[in-house]
Amino acid sequence: MPLSASTHLPASVQRVTEVFNDEAFIRHISESVGGTLESFELTGDLAGAFSTKVLRTLPTDRLPDLAKTMIGSSLKVTQTEEWAAPAADGSREVQITLNVGGVPLKVTAVQHVRADGDGTELSLEGSVNSSIPFLGPKIAAAAEPMVGKALNLQASAAEDWMANHPS
């Protein structure tokens, strides 16, 4: 199932990069949806190319009933991100993979983080796939809008975070 989402933040690409990869911010985001940050790993330097790996436990109460009956009350999500070094204009490209523990569901996406006037545009293109015979397309279709909501939630939380945690 194709995936597409975009949003805007009133901050520089560098500031957005710093916030999106701040362990305290990632913990805050996880807890704001009733989840728990289990682990966070950052490899490399934010000034260049780097990668992150985040493991979260998230509640399933916002998922469709079909998914809740198969998964239970929580799920473990592993999110890996490969951040390219900044381009000449400061923009960045991020390769994102989400794997859901115990569920044959995988999200792969490319996020572009670009300067846009006095802020930063975030755009995400990718796909949601599930390999369960017959039910896979239904599960992927149910998961797809959640990814767009997650991007908007992250952007909204980042805006509040930046207002309360100046660089």
C-alpha positions as CSV (number, residue, x, y, z in Angstrom):
1,M,0.0,0.0,0.0
2,P,1.5,3.3,-1.0
3,L,2.2,5.9,1.7
4,S,2.5,9.6,1.4
5,A,2.5,12.4,4.0
6,S,4.0,15.9,4.5
7,T,4.1,18.6,7.0
8,H,6.0,21.8,7.9
9,L,7.9,23.0,10.9
10,P,8.9,26.5,11.8
11,A,12.6,25.7,12.4
12,S,15.8,25.1,10.4
13,V,16.7,21.7,8.9
14,Q,19.5,21.4,11.4
15,R,17.2,22.1,14.4
16,V,14.7,19.6,13.2
17,T,17.4,17.0,12.7
18,E,18.7,17.7,16.3
19,V,15.2,17.4,17.8
20,F,14.1,14.3,15.8
21,N,17.3,12.5,17.0
22,D,17.2,13.6,20.7
23,E,16.6,10.6,23.0
24,A,14.6,12.8,25.4
25,F,12.3,13.9,22.6
26,I,11.9,10.3,21.3
27,R,11.0,9.2,24.8
28,H,8.5,12.1,25.1
29,I,6.9,11.1,21.8
30,S,6.6,7.4,22.8
31,E,5.1,8.3,26.2
32,S,2.7,10.8,24.6
33,V,0.9,7.9,22.9
34,G,1.0,5.7,25.9
35,G,4.1,3.8,24.9
36,T,7.5,3.2,26.3
37,L,10.9,3.9,24.8
38,E,12.8,0.6,25.2
39,S,16.1,1.6,23.6
40,F,17.7,4.3,21.5
41,E,21.0,3.9,19.5
42,L,22.7,6.7,17.5
43,T,25.7,5.8,15.4
44,G,27.7,8.6,13.7
45,D,27.5,12.3,14.0
46,L,24.5,14.6,13.4
47,A,26.7,16.9,11.3
48,G,27.2,14.1,8.7
49,A,25.7,10.8,7.8
50,F,24.4,8.8,10.8
51,S,21.8,6.2,11.8
52,T,19.4,5.6,14.6
53,K,17.6,2.5,15.9
54,V,14.6,3.0,18.2
55,L,12.7,0.2,19.9
56,R,9.3,1.2,21.4
57,T,6.5,-0.7,23.0
58,L,3.2,0.9,21.9
59,P,-0.4,0.2,22.9
60,T,-2.8,-1.1,20.3
61,D,-5.9,0.6,21.6
62,R,-6.0,2.9,18.5
63,L,-5.7,0.1,16.0
64,P,-8.7,-1.5,14.2
65,D,-10.3,-4.4,16.1
66,L,-9.0,-6.9,13.6
67,A,-5.4,-5.9,14.4
68,K,-6.0,-5.8,18.2
69,T,-7.3,-9.4,18.2
70,M,-4.2,-10.6,16.3
71,I,-1.6,-8.6,18.2
72,G,-2.9,-8.1,21.8
73,S,-2.7,-5.0,24.0
74,S,0.8,-3.8,22.9
75,L,3.3,-4.3,20.2
76,K,7.0,-3.7,19.8
77,V,8.1,-1.4,16.9
78,T,11.7,-1.2,15.7
79,Q,12.4,1.9,13.7
80,T,15.7,2.3,11.9
81,E,16.7,5.5,10.2
82,E,19.6,6.1,7.9
83,W,20.2,9.9,7.6
84,A,22.3,11.0,4.6
85,A,24.8,13.8,5.2
86,P,23.4,17.3,4.4
87,A,23.3,18.2,0.7
88,A,24.8,21.5,-0.4
89,D,21.5,23.3,0.4
90,G,21.3,21.7,3.8
91,S,18.5,19.3,2.9
92,R,18.6,15.7,4.1
93,E,17.2,12.4,3.0
94,V,16.3,9.7,5.5
95,Q,15.7,6.0,4.7
96,I,13.2,4.7,7.3
97,T,12.2,1.2,8.1
98,L,9.6,0.1,10.7
99,N,9.2,-3.5,11.7
100,V,6.5,-4.6,14.0
101,G,7.4,-7.5,16.3
102,G,5.3,-10.6,16.0
103,V,3.4,-9.1,13.0
104,P,4.4,-9.5,9.3
105,L,4.0,-5.8,8.8
106,K,6.8,-3.6,7.4
107,V,6.9,0.1,6.5
108,T,9.7,1.4,4.3
109,A,9.9,5.1,3.4
110,V,12.1,7.9,2.3
111,Q,11.7,11.2,4.2
112,H,13.0,14.4,2.7
113,V,13.9,17.2,5.2
114,R,14.2,20.4,3.2
115,A,14.5,24.1,4.0
116,D,11.2,25.9,3.1
117,G,11.1,29.6,3.6
118,D,11.6,30.3,7.3
119,G,11.1,26.6,8.2
120,T,11.5,23.0,7.1
121,E,9.2,20.8,4.9
122,L,9.0,17.2,5.8
123,S,7.7,14.9,3.1
124,L,7.5,11.1,3.3
125,E,6.9,8.6,0.5
126,G,6.9,4.8,1.0
127,S,4.9,1.7,1.4
128,V,3.2,-0.4,4.0
129,N,3.3,-4.2,3.4
130,S,1.9,-7.2,5.2
131,S,2.6,-10.8,4.1
132,I,-0.4,-12.4,5.7
133,P,-2.3,-14.3,3.0
134,F,-5.7,-12.7,2.3
135,L,-5.6,-10.3,5.4
136,G,-2.3,-8.6,4.4
137,P,-3.8,-5.9,2.2
138,K,-6.5,-5.1,4.9
139,I,-3.8,-4.8,7.6
140,A,-1.6,-2.6,5.4
141,A,-4.6,-0.4,4.5
142,A,-5.4,0.0,8.2
143,A,-1.8,0.8,9.0
144,E,-1.2,3.3,6.2
145,P,-3.2,6.3,7.7
146,M,-1.6,5.7,11.1
147,V,1.8,6.5,9.6
148,G,0.6,9.9,8.3
149,K,-0.9,10.6,11.7
150,A,2.4,9.7,13.3
151,L,4.3,12.1,11.1
152,N,1.9,14.9,12.0
153,L,2.0,14.0,15.7
154,Q,5.9,14.0,15.6
155,A,5.9,17.5,13.9
156,S,3.4,18.9,16.4
157,A,5.3,17.5,19.3
158,A,8.6,18.8,17.9
159,E,7.2,22.3,17.5
160,D,6.1,22.3,21.2
161,W,9.4,20.7,22.2
162,M,11.4,23.4,20.4
163,A,9.4,26.2,22.1
164,N,10.1,24.7,25.5
165,H,13.7,23.5,24.9
166,P,15.5,26.3,23.0
167,S,18.8,25.2,21.4
